[in-house]
């Protein structure tokens, strides 16, 4: 296939590529949610999480203590 044929194929695909890019950009703008991150020193919201020990833990129960949250997906899962 020569350079002319390749160029012709690219020109034929160009409207699809441009349309797809525009639609994807519009969808991103519509469904993009801004997350309000906490500022340094700001109080974290309370939450409940199940622990690996089988108990449910609340952030408010740990007030005044150092808290480290660590998580990872279970082995052989999609998460």
mmJSON file of the N, C-alpha and C atoms, coordinates in Angstrom:
{"data_MODEL":{"atom_site":{
"group_PDB":["ATOM","ATOM","ATOM","ATOM","ATOM","ATOM","ATOM","ATOM","ATOM","ATOM","ATOM","ATOM","ATOM","ATOM","ATOM","ATOM","ATOM","ATOM","ATOM","ATOM","ATOM","ATOM","ATOM","ATOM","ATOM","ATOM","ATOM","ATOM","ATOM","ATOM","ATOM","ATOM","ATOM","ATOM","ATOM","ATOM","ATOM","ATOM","ATOM","ATOM","ATOM","ATOM","ATOM","ATOM","ATOM","ATOM","ATOM","ATOM","ATOM","ATOM","ATOM","ATOM","ATOM","ATOM","ATOM","ATOM","ATOM","ATOM","ATOM","ATOM","ATOM","ATOM","ATOM","ATOM","ATOM","ATOM","ATOM","ATOM","ATOM","ATOM","ATOM","ATOM","ATOM","ATOM","ATOM","ATOM","ATOM","ATOM","ATOM","ATOM","ATOM","ATOM","ATOM","ATOM","ATOM","ATOM","ATOM","ATOM","ATOM","ATOM","ATOM","ATOM","ATOM","ATOM","ATOM","ATOM","ATOM","ATOM","ATOM","ATOM","ATOM","ATOM","ATOM","ATOM","ATOM","ATOM","ATOM","ATOM","ATOM","ATOM","ATOM","ATOM","ATOM","ATOM","ATOM","ATOM","ATOM","ATOM","ATOM","ATOM","ATOM","ATOM","ATOM","ATOM","ATOM","ATOM","ATOM","ATOM","ATOM","ATOM","ATOM","ATOM","ATOM","ATOM","ATOM","ATOM","ATOM","ATOM","ATOM","ATOM","ATOM","ATOM","ATOM","ATOM","ATOM","ATOM","ATOM","ATOM","ATOM","ATOM","ATOM","ATOM","ATOM","ATOM","ATOM","ATOM","ATOM","ATOM","ATOM","ATOM","ATOM","ATOM","ATOM","ATOM","ATOM","ATOM","ATOM","ATOM","ATOM","ATOM","ATOM","ATOM","ATOM","ATOM","ATOM","ATOM","ATOM","ATOM","ATOM","ATOM","ATOM","ATOM","ATOM","ATOM","ATOM","ATOM","ATOM","ATOM","ATOM","ATOM","ATOM","ATOM","ATOM","ATOM","ATOM","ATOM","ATOM","ATOM","ATOM","ATOM","ATOM","ATOM","ATOM","ATOM","ATOM","ATOM","ATOM","ATOM","ATOM","ATOM","ATOM","ATOM","ATOM","ATOM","ATOM","ATOM","ATOM","ATOM","ATOM","ATOM","ATOM","ATOM","ATOM","ATOM","ATOM","ATOM","ATOM","ATOM","ATOM","ATOM","ATOM","ATOM","ATOM","ATOM","ATOM","ATOM","ATOM"],
"id":[1,2,3,4,5,6,7,8,9,10,11,12,13,14,15,16,17,18,19,20,21,22,23,24,25,26,27,28,29,30,31,32,33,34,35,36,37,38,39,40,41,42,43,44,45,46,47,48,49,50,51,52,53,54,55,56,57,58,59,60,61,62,63,64,65,66,67,68,69,70,71,72,73,74,75,76,77,78,79,80,81,82,83,84,85,86,87,88,89,90,91,92,93,94,95,96,97,98,99,100,101,102,103,104,105,106,107,108,109,110,111,112,113,114,115,116,117,118,119,120,121,122,123,124,125,126,127,128,129,130,131,132,133,134,135,136,137,138,139,140,141,142,143,144,145,146,147,148,149,150,151,152,153,154,155,156,157,158,159,160,161,162,163,164,165,166,167,168,169,170,171,172,173,174,175,176,177,178,179,180,181,182,183,184,185,186,187,188,189,190,191,192,193,194,195,196,197,198,199,200,201,202,203,204,205,206,207,208,209,210,211,212,213,214,215,216,217,218,219,220,221,222,223,224,225,226,227,228,229,230,231,232,233,234,235,236,237],
"type_symbol":["N","C","C","N","C","C","N","C","C","N","C","C","N","C","C","N","C","C","N","C","C","N","C","C","N","C","C","N","C","C","N","C","C","N","C","C","N","C","C","N","C","C","N","C","C","N","C","C","N","C","C","N","C","C","N","C","C","N","C","C","N","C","C","N","C","C","N","C","C","N","C","C","N","C","C","N","C","C","N","C","C","N","C","C","N","C","C","N","C","C","N","C","C","N","C","C","N","C","C","N","C","C","N","C","C","N","C","C","N","C","C","N","C","C","N","C","C","N","C","C","N","C","C","N","C","C","N","C","C","N","C","C","N","C","C","N","C","C","N","C","C","N","C","C","N","C","C","N","C","C","N","C","C","N","C","C","N","C","C","N","C","C","N","C","C","N","C","C","N","C","C","N","C","C","N","C","C","N","C","C","N","C","C","N","C","C","N","C","C","N","C","C","N","C","C","N","C","C","N","C","C","N","C","C","N","C","C","N","C","C","N","C","C","N","C","C","N","C","C","N","C","C","N","C","C","N","C","C","N","C","C","N","C","C","N","C","C"],
"label_atom_id":["N","CA","C","N","CA","C","N","CA","C","N","CA","C","N","CA","C","N","CA","C","N","CA","C","N","CA","C","N","CA","C","N","CA","C","N","CA","C","N","CA","C","N","CA","C","N","CA","C","N","CA","C","N","CA","C","N","CA","C","N","CA","C","N","CA","C","N","CA","C","N","CA","C","N","CA","C","N","CA","C","N","CA","C","N","CA","C","N","CA","C","N","CA","C","N","CA","C","N","CA","C","N","CA","C","N","CA","C","N","CA","C","N","CA","C","N","CA","C","N","CA","C","N","CA","C","N","CA","C","N","CA","C","N","CA","C","N","CA","C","N","CA","C","N","CA","C","N","CA","C","N","CA","C","N","CA","C","N","CA","C","N","CA","C","N","CA","C","N","CA","C","N","CA","C","N","CA","C","N","CA","C","N","CA","C","N","CA","C","N","CA","C","N","CA","C","N","CA","C","N","CA","C","N","CA","C","N","CA","C","N","CA","C","N","CA","C","N","CA","C","N","CA","C","N","CA","C","N","CA","C","N","CA","C","N","CA","C","N","CA","C","N","CA","C","N","CA","C","N","CA","C","N","CA","C","N","CA","C","N","CA","C","N","CA","C","N","CA","C","N","CA","C","N","CA","C"],
"label_alt_id":[null,null,null,null,null,null,null,null,null,null,null,null,null,null,null,null,null,null,null,null,null,null,null,null,null,null,null,null,null,null,null,null,null,null,null,null,null,null,null,null,null,null,null,null,null,null,null,null,null,null,null,null,null,null,null,null,null,null,null,null,null,null,null,null,null,null,null,null,null,null,null,null,null,null,null,null,null,null,null,null,null,null,null,null,null,null,null,null,null,null,null,null,null,null,null,null,null,null,null,null,null,null,null,null,null,null,null,null,null,null,null,null,null,null,null,null,null,null,null,null,null,null,null,null,null,null,null,null,null,null,null,null,null,null,null,null,null,null,null,null,null,null,null,null,null,null,null,null,null,null,null,null,null,null,null,null,null,null,null,null,null,null,null,null,null,null,null,null,null,null,null,null,null,null,null,null,null,null,null,null,null,null,null,null,null,null,null,null,null,null,null,null,null,null,null,null,null,null,null,null,null,null,null,null,null,null,null,null,null,null,null,null,null,null,null,null,null,null,null,null,null,null,null,null,null,null,null,null,null,null,null,null,null,null,null,null,null],
"label_comp_id":["UNK","UNK","UNK","UNK","UNK","UNK","UNK","UNK","UNK","UNK","UNK","UNK","UNK","UNK","UNK","UNK","UNK","UNK","UNK","UNK","UNK","UNK","UNK","UNK","UNK","UNK","UNK","UNK","UNK","UNK","UNK","UNK","UNK","UNK","UNK","UNK","UNK","UNK","UNK","UNK","UNK","UNK","UNK","UNK","UNK","UNK","UNK","UNK","UNK","UNK","UNK","UNK","UNK","UNK","UNK","UNK","UNK","UNK","UNK","UNK","UNK","UNK","UNK","UNK","UNK","UNK","UNK","UNK","UNK","UNK","UNK","UNK","UNK","UNK","UNK","UNK","UNK","UNK","UNK","UNK","UNK","UNK","UNK","UNK","UNK","UNK","UNK","UNK","UNK","UNK","UNK","UNK","UNK","UNK","UNK","UNK","UNK","UNK","UNK","UNK","UNK","UNK","UNK","UNK","UNK","UNK","UNK","UNK","UNK","UNK","UNK","UNK","UNK","UNK","UNK","UNK","UNK","UNK","UNK","UNK","UNK","UNK","UNK","UNK","UNK","UNK","UNK","UNK","UNK","UNK","UNK","UNK","UNK","UNK","UNK","UNK","UNK","UNK","UNK","UNK","UNK","UNK","UNK","UNK","UNK","UNK","UNK","UNK","UNK","UNK","UNK","UNK","UNK","UNK","UNK","UNK","UNK","UNK","UNK","UNK","UNK","UNK","UNK","UNK","UNK","UNK","UNK","UNK","UNK","UNK","UNK","UNK","UNK","UNK","UNK","UNK","UNK","UNK","UNK","UNK","UNK","UNK","UNK","UNK","UNK","UNK","UNK","UNK","UNK","UNK","UNK","UNK","UNK","UNK","UNK","UNK","UNK","UNK","UNK","UNK","UNK","UNK","UNK","UNK","UNK","UNK","UNK","UNK","UNK","UNK","UNK","UNK","UNK","UNK","UNK","UNK","UNK","UNK","UNK","UNK","UNK","UNK","UNK","UNK","UNK","UNK","UNK","UNK","UNK","UNK","UNK","UNK","UNK","UNK","UNK","UNK","UNK"],
"label_asym_id":["A","A","A","A","A","A","A","A","A","A","A","A","A","A","A","A","A","A","A","A","A","A","A","A","A","A","A","A","A","A","A","A","A","A","A","A","A","A","A","A","A","A","A","A","A","A","A","A","A","A","A","A","A","A","A","A","A","A","A","A","A","A","A","A","A","A","A","A","A","A","A","A","A","A","A","A","A","A","A","A","A","A","A","A","A","A","A","A","A","A","A","A","A","A","A","A","A","A","A","A","A","A","A","A","A","A","A","A","A","A","A","A","A","A","A","A","A","A","A","A","A","A","A","A","A","A","A","A","A","A","A","A","A","A","A","A","A","A","A","A","A","A","A","A","A","A","A","A","A","A","A","A","A","A","A","A","A","A","A","A","A","A","A","A","A","A","A","A","A","A","A","A","A","A","A","A","A","A","A","A","A","A","A","A","A","A","A","A","A","A","A","A","A","A","A","A","A","A","A","A","A","A","A","A","A","A","A","A","A","A","A","A","A","A","A","A","A","A","A","A","A","A","A","A","A","A","A","A","A","A","A","A","A","A","A","A","A"],
"label_entity_id":["1","1","1","1","1","1","1","1","1","1","1","1","1","1","1","1","1","1","1","1","1","1","1","1","1","1","1","1","1","1","1","1","1","1","1","1","1","1","1","1","1","1","1","1","1","1","1","1","1","1","1","1","1","1","1","1","1","1","1","1","1","1","1","1","1","1","1","1","1","1","1","1","1","1","1","1","1","1","1","1","1","1","1","1","1","1","1","1","1","1","1","1","1","1","1","1","1","1","1","1","1","1","1","1","1","1","1","1","1","1","1","1","1","1","1","1","1","1","1","1","1","1","1","1","1","1","1","1","1","1","1","1","1","1","1","1","1","1","1","1","1","1","1","1","1","1","1","1","1","1","1","1","1","1","1","1","1","1","1","1","1","1","1","1","1","1","1","1","1","1","1","1","1","1","1","1","1","1","1","1","1","1","1","1","1","1","1","1","1","1","1","1","1","1","1","1","1","1","1","1","1","1","1","1","1","1","1","1","1","1","1","1","1","1","1","1","1","1","1","1","1","1","1","1","1","1","1","1","1","1","1","1","1","1","1","1","1"],
"label_seq_id":[1,1,1,2,2,2,3,3,3,4,4,4,5,5,5,6,6,6,7,7,7,8,8,8,9,9,9,10,10,10,11,11,11,12,12,12,13,13,13,14,14,14,15,15,15,16,16,16,17,17,17,18,18,18,19,19,19,20,20,20,21,21,21,22,22,22,23,23,23,24,24,24,25,25,25,26,26,26,27,27,27,28,28,28,29,29,29,30,30,30,31,31,31,32,32,32,33,33,33,34,34,34,35,35,35,36,36,36,37,37,37,38,38,38,39,39,39,40,40,40,41,41,41,42,42,42,43,43,43,44,44,44,45,45,45,46,46,46,47,47,47,48,48,48,49,49,49,50,50,50,51,51,51,52,52,52,53,53,53,54,54,54,55,55,55,56,56,56,57,57,57,58,58,58,59,59,59,60,60,60,61,61,61,62,62,62,63,63,63,64,64,64,65,65,65,66,66,66,67,67,67,68,68,68,69,69,69,70,70,70,71,71,71,72,72,72,73,73,73,74,74,74,75,75,75,76,76,76,77,77,77,78,78,78,79,79,79],
"pdbx_PDB_ins_code":[null,null,null,null,null,null,null,null,null,null,null,null,null,null,null,null,null,null,null,null,null,null,null,null,null,null,null,null,null,null,null,null,null,null,null,null,null,null,null,null,null,null,null,null,null,null,null,null,null,null,null,null,null,null,null,null,null,null,null,null,null,null,null,null,null,null,null,null,null,null,null,null,null,null,null,null,null,null,null,null,null,null,null,null,null,null,null,null,null,null,null,null,null,null,null,null,null,null,null,null,null,null,null,null,null,null,null,null,null,null,null,null,null,null,null,null,null,null,null,null,null,null,null,null,null,null,null,null,null,null,null,null,null,null,null,null,null,null,null,null,null,null,null,null,null,null,null,null,null,null,null,null,null,null,null,null,null,null,null,null,null,null,null,null,null,null,null,null,null,null,null,null,null,null,null,null,null,null,null,null,null,null,null,null,null,null,null,null,null,null,null,null,null,null,null,null,null,null,null,null,null,null,null,null,null,null,null,null,null,null,null,null,null,null,null,null,null,null,null,null,null,null,null,null,null,null,null,null,null,null,null,null,null,null,null,null,null],
"Cartn_x":[0.866,0.0,0.907,0.628,1.445,1.055,1.885,1.616,0.306,-0.018,-1.26,-2.471,-2.446,-3.566,-3.716,-2.58,-2.636,-3.198,-2.792,-3.301,-4.791,-5.246,-6.667,-7.486,-6.988,-7.685,-7.758,-6.671,-6.659,-7.656,-7.757,-8.716,-10.145,-10.379,-11.719,-12.086,-11.105,-11.352,-11.386,-10.909,-10.783,-12.103,-13.226,-14.486,-14.888,-14.672,-14.986,-14.098,-12.825,-11.885,-12.222,-12.512,-12.86,-14.18,-15.183,-16.475,-16.337,-15.597,-15.383,-14.684,-13.691,-12.968,-13.879,-14.705,-15.626,-16.658,-17.243,-18.245,-17.621,-16.436,-15.751,-15.453,-15.046,-14.777,-16.042,-17.143,-18.414,-18.875,-18.772,-19.157,-18.288,-17.012,-16.113,-16.526,-16.87,-17.276,-18.596,-19.513,-20.816,-20.696,-19.957,-19.92,-18.723,-17.903,-16.748,-17.219,-16.917,-17.267,-15.995,-16.071,-14.928,-15.054,-13.963,-13.93,-13.316,-14.02,-13.497,-12.549,-11.278,-10.265,-10.173,-9.786,-9.59,-8.306,-8.336,-7.131,-6.329,-5.057,-4.2,-4.733,-4.906,-5.405,-6.919,-7.621,-9.082,-9.539,-10.644,-11.151,-11.724,-11.355,-11.859,-13.287,-14.132,-15.508,-15.495,-16.47,-16.571,-17.025,-16.564,-16.984,-16.871,-17.545,-17.476,-16.873,-15.926,-15.308,-15.173,-15.401,-15.157,-13.657,-13.196,-11.784,-11.498,-10.228,-9.847,-10.044,-10.275,-10.548,-12.023,-12.862,-14.283,-15.131,-14.51,-15.247,-15.414,-16.428,-16.626,-15.974,-15.166,-14.413,-14.923,-15.014,-15.479,-14.312,-14.188,-13.121,-13.3,-14.538,-14.78,-14.314,-14.285,-13.793,-12.282,-11.609,-10.152,-9.665,-10.554,-10.211,-9.039,-8.078,-6.896,-5.775,-6.0,-4.979,-4.533,-3.354,-2.892,-3.688,-4.118,-4.901,-4.257,-4.015,-3.484,-4.468,-4.935,-5.828,-5.016,-5.064,-4.37,-5.36,-5.403,-6.315,-5.675,-6.124,-5.658,-6.715,-6.755,-7.751,-7.381,-8.397,-8.14,-7.449,-6.724,-6.021,-7.01,-6.633,-7.395,-8.772,-8.889,-10.135,-9.858,-10.906,-10.755,-10.552,-10.747,-10.654,-9.288],
"Cartn_y":[-1.17,0.0,1.225,2.135,3.318,4.411,5.466,6.594,7.281,7.334,7.969,7.222,5.878,5.063,5.183,5.19,5.343,6.708,7.738,9.084,9.185,8.53,8.546,7.845,6.714,5.991,6.855,7.534,8.401,9.54,10.117,11.194,10.688,9.461,8.882,8.628,8.308,8.03,9.302,10.402,11.627,12.122,12.143,12.595,11.736,10.431,9.553,9.876,10.056,10.348,11.675,12.688,14.006,13.928,13.265,13.132,12.381,11.3,10.507,11.334,12.106,12.949,14.012,14.622,15.659,15.051,13.919,13.27,12.839,12.266,11.848,13.044,14.149,15.361,15.896,15.906,16.385,15.475,14.16,13.228,13.414,13.643,13.878,15.133,16.195,17.441,17.279,16.48,16.29,15.436,14.341,13.377,13.538,14.527,14.757,15.363,14.696,15.212,15.713,16.911,17.416,16.953,16.494,16.009,17.105,17.432,18.442,17.769,17.934,17.332,18.114,17.426,18.08,18.893,20.007,20.817,20.249,20.556,20.11,20.681,19.822,20.235,20.201,19.992,19.943,18.581,18.575,17.351,16.425,15.154,14.155,13.786,13.491,13.072,11.688,11.453,10.165,9.101,7.872,6.765,5.466,4.46,3.112,2.186,1.358,0.396,-0.952,-2.033,-3.356,-3.616,-4.13,-4.449,-5.891,-6.216,-7.594,-8.494,-7.857,-8.635,-9.002,-8.59,-8.905,-7.853,-6.867,-5.798,-4.6,-3.778,-2.531,-1.412,-0.619,0.443,1.802,2.729,4.083,5.047,6.002,6.991,7.806,8.086,8.906,8.198,6.862,6.125,6.228,6.671,6.758,8.194,9.096,10.515,10.699,11.508,11.78,10.781,9.765,8.756,8.859,8.349,8.275,7.199,7.469,6.51,6.355,5.116,4.809,3.86,4.244,3.381,2.718,1.41,0.663,-0.301,-0.349,-1.264,-1.762,-2.917,-3.515,-4.497,-4.771,-5.731,-7.148,-7.967,-9.368,-10.023,-11.064,-11.776,-12.357,-12.295,-12.873,-12.245,-10.948,-10.225,-9.092,-8.546,-7.435,-6.105,-6.044,-4.784,-4.514],
"Cartn_z":[0.0,0.0,0.0,-0.888,-1.023,-0.049,-0.049,0.847,0.494,-0.777,-1.202,-0.643,-0.736,-0.256,1.26,1.965,3.425,3.809,3.109,3.371,3.098,2.041,1.709,2.794,3.301,4.372,5.633,5.967,7.151,6.995,5.81,5.583,5.696,5.289,5.407,6.87,7.706,9.127,9.976,9.453,10.232,10.827,10.098,10.715,11.924,11.84,12.959,14.158,13.928,15.013,15.684,14.903,15.444,16.212,15.65,16.323,17.636,17.621,18.826,19.907,19.531,20.483,21.08,20.267,20.759,21.711,21.334,22.177,23.505,23.459,24.675,25.579,25.0,25.783,26.444,25.709,26.271,27.408,27.225,28.289,29.522,29.329,30.457,31.217,30.508,31.165,31.904,31.358,31.994,33.254,33.174,34.272,35.196,34.963,35.827,37.146,38.239,39.562,40.23,40.736,41.479,42.92,43.443,44.811,45.672,46.736,47.645,48.617,48.383,49.244,50.545,51.595,52.881,52.853,53.524,53.68,54.843,54.873,55.968,57.28,58.266,59.569,59.697,58.581,58.609,59.146,59.879,60.481,59.409,59.499,58.549,58.918,57.94,58.247,58.904,59.773,60.443,59.443,59.655,58.81,59.597,59.127,59.694,58.65,59.076,58.168,58.856,58.11,58.692,58.734,59.854,59.997,59.669,59.482,59.19,60.403,61.585,62.801,62.938,61.979,62.002,62.686,63.33,64.006,63.084,63.371,62.645,63.44,62.758,63.416,62.96,63.903,63.634,63.834,62.954,63.091,64.369,64.739,65.936,67.213,67.22,68.384,68.542,67.513,67.54,67.675,68.049,68.154,69.112,68.708,69.514,69.311,68.498,68.225,66.772,66.492,65.111,64.397,63.179,62.396,61.023,60.642,59.312,58.637,57.469,56.69,55.59,55.537,54.49,53.866,52.572,51.898,50.621,50.185,48.95,48.478,47.187,46.696,47.128,47.295,47.607,46.417,46.703,45.644,44.628,43.385,42.278,42.092,42.402,42.157,41.188,40.624,39.689,40.38,41.696,42.428,42.86],
"occupancy":[1.0,1.0,1.0,1.0,1.0,1.0,1.0,1.0,1.0,1.0,1.0,1.0,1.0,1.0,1.0,1.0,1.0,1.0,1.0,1.0,1.0,1.0,1.0,1.0,1.0,1.0,1.0,1.0,1.0,1.0,1.0,1.0,1.0,1.0,1.0,1.0,1.0,1.0,1.0,1.0,1.0,1.0,1.0,1.0,1.0,1.0,1.0,1.0,1.0,1.0,1.0,1.0,1.0,1.0,1.0,1.0,1.0,1.0,1.0,1.0,1.0,1.0,1.0,1.0,1.0,1.0,1.0,1.0,1.0,1.0,1.0,1.0,1.0,1.0,1.0,1.0,1.0,1.0,1.0,1.0,1.0,1.0,1.0,1.0,1.0,1.0,1.0,1.0,1.0,1.0,1.0,1.0,1.0,1.0,1.0,1.0,1.0,1.0,1.0,1.0,1.0,1.0,1.0,1.0,1.0,1.0,1.0,1.0,1.0,1.0,1.0,1.0,1.0,1.0,1.0,1.0,1.0,1.0,1.0,1.0,1.0,1.0,1.0,1.0,1.0,1.0,1.0,1.0,1.0,1.0,1.0,1.0,1.0,1.0,1.0,1.0,1.0,1.0,1.0,1.0,1.0,1.0,1.0,1.0,1.0,1.0,1.0,1.0,1.0,1.0,1.0,1.0,1.0,1.0,1.0,1.0,1.0,1.0,1.0,1.0,1.0,1.0,1.0,1.0,1.0,1.0,1.0,1.0,1.0,1.0,1.0,1.0,1.0,1.0,1.0,1.0,1.0,1.0,1.0,1.0,1.0,1.0,1.0,1.0,1.0,1.0,1.0,1.0,1.0,1.0,1.0,1.0,1.0,1.0,1.0,1.0,1.0,1.0,1.0,1.0,1.0,1.0,1.0,1.0,1.0,1.0,1.0,1.0,1.0,1.0,1.0,1.0,1.0,1.0,1.0,1.0,1.0,1.0,1.0,1.0,1.0,1.0,1.0,1.0,1.0,1.0,1.0,1.0,1.0,1.0,1.0,1.0,1.0,1.0,1.0,1.0,1.0],
"B_iso_or_equiv":[0.0,0.0,0.0,0.0,0.0,0.0,0.0,0.0,0.0,0.0,0.0,0.0,0.0,0.0,0.0,0.0,0.0,0.0,0.0,0.0,0.0,0.0,0.0,0.0,0.0,0.0,0.0,0.0,0.0,0.0,0.0,0.0,0.0,0.0,0.0,0.0,0.0,0.0,0.0,0.0,0.0,0.0,0.0,0.0,0.0,0.0,0.0,0.0,0.0,0.0,0.0,0.0,0.0,0.0,0.0,0.0,0.0,0.0,0.0,0.0,0.0,0.0,0.0,0.0,0.0,0.0,0.0,0.0,0.0,0.0,0.0,0.0,0.0,0.0,0.0,0.0,0.0,0.0,0.0,0.0,0.0,0.0,0.0,0.0,0.0,0.0,0.0,0.0,0.0,0.0,0.0,0.0,0.0,0.0,0.0,0.0,0.0,0.0,0.0,0.0,0.0,0.0,0.0,0.0,0.0,0.0,0.0,0.0,0.0,0.0,0.0,0.0,0.0,0.0,0.0,0.0,0.0,0.0,0.0,0.0,0.0,0.0,0.0,0.0,0.0,0.0,0.0,0.0,0.0,0.0,0.0,0.0,0.0,0.0,0.0,0.0,0.0,0.0,0.0,0.0,0.0,0.0,0.0,0.0,0.0,0.0,0.0,0.0,0.0,0.0,0.0,0.0,0.0,0.0,0.0,0.0,0.0,0.0,0.0,0.0,0.0,0.0,0.0,0.0,0.0,0.0,0.0,0.0,0.0,0.0,0.0,0.0,0.0,0.0,0.0,0.0,0.0,0.0,0.0,0.0,0.0,0.0,0.0,0.0,0.0,0.0,0.0,0.0,0.0,0.0,0.0,0.0,0.0,0.0,0.0,0.0,0.0,0.0,0.0,0.0,0.0,0.0,0.0,0.0,0.0,0.0,0.0,0.0,0.0,0.0,0.0,0.0,0.0,0.0,0.0,0.0,0.0,0.0,0.0,0.0,0.0,0.0,0.0,0.0,0.0,0.0,0.0,0.0,0.0,0.0,0.0,0.0,0.0,0.0,0.0,0.0,0.0],
"pdbx_formal_charge":[null,null,null,null,null,null,null,null,null,null,null,null,null,null,null,null,null,null,null,null,null,null,null,null,null,null,null,null,null,null,null,null,null,null,null,null,null,null,null,null,null,null,null,null,null,null,null,null,null,null,null,null,null,null,null,null,null,null,null,null,null,null,null,null,null,null,null,null,null,null,null,null,null,null,null,null,null,null,null,null,null,null,null,null,null,null,null,null,null,null,null,null,null,null,null,null,null,null,null,null,null,null,null,null,null,null,null,null,null,null,null,null,null,null,null,null,null,null,null,null,null,null,null,null,null,null,null,null,null,null,null,null,null,null,null,null,null,null,null,null,null,null,null,null,null,null,null,null,null,null,null,null,null,null,null,null,null,null,null,null,null,null,null,null,null,null,null,null,null,null,null,null,null,null,null,null,null,null,null,null,null,null,null,null,null,null,null,null,null,null,null,null,null,null,null,null,null,null,null,null,null,null,null,null,null,null,null,null,null,null,null,null,null,null,null,null,null,null,null,null,null,null,null,null,null,null,null,null,null,null,null,null,null,null,null,null,null],
"auth_seq_id":[1,1,1,2,2,2,3,3,3,4,4,4,5,5,5,6,6,6,7,7,7,8,8,8,9,9,9,10,10,10,11,11,11,12,12,12,13,13,13,14,14,14,15,15,15,16,16,16,17,17,17,18,18,18,19,19,19,20,20,20,21,21,21,22,22,22,23,23,23,24,24,24,25,25,25,26,26,26,27,27,27,28,28,28,29,29,29,30,30,30,31,31,31,32,32,32,33,33,33,34,34,34,35,35,35,36,36,36,37,37,37,38,38,38,39,39,39,40,40,40,41,41,41,42,42,42,43,43,43,44,44,44,45,45,45,46,46,46,47,47,47,48,48,48,49,49,49,50,50,50,51,51,51,52,52,52,53,53,53,54,54,54,55,55,55,56,56,56,57,57,57,58,58,58,59,59,59,60,60,60,61,61,61,62,62,62,63,63,63,64,64,64,65,65,65,66,66,66,67,67,67,68,68,68,69,69,69,70,70,70,71,71,71,72,72,72,73,73,73,74,74,74,75,75,75,76,76,76,77,77,77,78,78,78,79,79,79],
"auth_comp_id":["UNK","UNK","UNK","UNK","UNK","UNK","UNK","UNK","UNK","UNK","UNK","UNK","UNK","UNK","UNK","UNK","UNK","UNK","UNK","UNK","UNK","UNK","UNK","UNK","UNK","UNK","UNK","UNK","UNK","UNK","UNK","UNK","UNK","UNK","UNK","UNK","UNK","UNK","UNK","UNK","UNK","UNK","UNK","UNK","UNK","UNK","UNK","UNK","UNK","UNK","UNK","UNK","UNK","UNK","UNK","UNK","UNK","UNK","UNK","UNK","UNK","UNK","UNK","UNK","UNK","UNK","UNK","UNK","UNK","UNK","UNK","UNK","UNK","UNK","UNK","UNK","UNK","UNK","UNK","UNK","UNK","UNK","UNK","UNK","UNK","UNK","UNK","UNK","UNK","UNK","UNK","UNK","UNK","UNK","UNK","UNK","UNK","UNK","UNK","UNK","UNK","UNK","UNK","UNK","UNK","UNK","UNK","UNK","UNK","UNK","UNK","UNK","UNK","UNK","UNK","UNK","UNK","UNK","UNK","UNK","UNK","UNK","UNK","UNK","UNK","UNK","UNK","UNK","UNK","UNK","UNK","UNK","UNK","UNK","UNK","UNK","UNK","UNK","UNK","UNK","UNK","UNK","UNK","UNK","UNK","UNK","UNK","UNK","UNK","UNK","UNK","UNK","UNK","UNK","UNK","UNK","UNK","UNK","UNK","UNK","UNK","UNK","UNK","UNK","UNK","UNK","UNK","UNK","UNK","UNK","UNK","UNK","UNK","UNK","UNK","UNK","UNK","UNK","UNK","UNK","UNK","UNK","UNK","UNK","UNK","UNK","UNK","UNK","UNK","UNK","UNK","UNK","UNK","UNK","UNK","UNK","UNK","UNK","UNK","UNK","UNK","UNK","UNK","UNK","UNK","UNK","UNK","UNK","UNK","UNK","UNK","UNK","UNK","UNK","UNK","UNK","UNK","UNK","UNK","UNK","UNK","UNK","UNK","UNK","UNK","UNK","UNK","UNK","UNK","UNK","UNK","UNK","UNK","UNK","UNK","UNK","UNK"],
"auth_asym_id":["A","A","A","A","A","A","A","A","A","A","A","A","A","A","A","A","A","A","A","A","A","A","A","A","A","A","A","A","A","A","A","A","A","A","A","A","A","A","A","A","A","A","A","A","A","A","A","A","A","A","A","A","A","A","A","A","A","A","A","A","A","A","A","A","A","A","A","A","A","A","A","A","A","A","A","A","A","A","A","A","A","A","A","A","A","A","A","A","A","A","A","A","A","A","A","A","A","A","A","A","A","A","A","A","A","A","A","A","A","A","A","A","A","A","A","A","A","A","A","A","A","A","A","A","A","A","A","A","A","A","A","A","A","A","A","A","A","A","A","A","A","A","A","A","A","A","A","A","A","A","A","A","A","A","A","A","A","A","A","A","A","A","A","A","A","A","A","A","A","A","A","A","A","A","A","A","A","A","A","A","A","A","A","A","A","A","A","A","A","A","A","A","A","A","A","A","A","A","A","A","A","A","A","A","A","A","A","A","A","A","A","A","A","A","A","A","A","A","A","A","A","A","A","A","A","A","A","A","A","A","A","A","A","A","A","A","A"],
"auth_atom_id":["N","CA","C","N","CA","C","N","CA","C","N","CA","C","N","CA","C","N","CA","C","N","CA","C","N","CA","C","N","CA","C","N","CA","C","N","CA","C","N","CA","C","N","CA","C","N","CA","C","N","CA","C","N","CA","C","N","CA","C","N","CA","C","N","CA","C","N","CA","C","N","CA","C","N","CA","C","N","CA","C","N","CA","C","N","CA","C","N","CA","C","N","CA","C","N","CA","C","N","CA","C","N","CA","C","N","CA","C","N","CA","C","N","CA","C","N","CA","C","N","CA","C","N","CA","C","N","CA","C","N","CA","C","N","CA","C","N","CA","C","N","CA","C","N","CA","C","N","CA","C","N","CA","C","N","CA","C","N","CA","C","N","CA","C","N","CA","C","N","CA","C","N","CA","C","N","CA","C","N","CA","C","N","CA","C","N","CA","C","N","CA","C","N","CA","C","N","CA","C","N","CA","C","N","CA","C","N","CA","C","N","CA","C","N","CA","C","N","CA","C","N","CA","C","N","CA","C","N","CA","C","N","CA","C","N","CA","C","N","CA","C","N","CA","C","N","CA","C","N","CA","C","N","CA","C","N","CA","C","N","CA","C","N","CA","C","N","CA","C","N","CA","C","N","CA","C"],
"pdbx_PDB_model_num":[1,1,1,1,1,1,1,1,1,1,1,1,1,1,1,1,1,1,1,1,1,1,1,1,1,1,1,1,1,1,1,1,1,1,1,1,1,1,1,1,1,1,1,1,1,1,1,1,1,1,1,1,1,1,1,1,1,1,1,1,1,1,1,1,1,1,1,1,1,1,1,1,1,1,1,1,1,1,1,1,1,1,1,1,1,1,1,1,1,1,1,1,1,1,1,1,1,1,1,1,1,1,1,1,1,1,1,1,1,1,1,1,1,1,1,1,1,1,1,1,1,1,1,1,1,1,1,1,1,1,1,1,1,1,1,1,1,1,1,1,1,1,1,1,1,1,1,1,1,1,1,1,1,1,1,1,1,1,1,1,1,1,1,1,1,1,1,1,1,1,1,1,1,1,1,1,1,1,1,1,1,1,1,1,1,1,1,1,1,1,1,1,1,1,1,1,1,1,1,1,1,1,1,1,1,1,1,1,1,1,1,1,1,1,1,1,1,1,1,1,1,1,1,1,1,1,1,1,1,1,1,1,1,1,1,1,1]
}}}
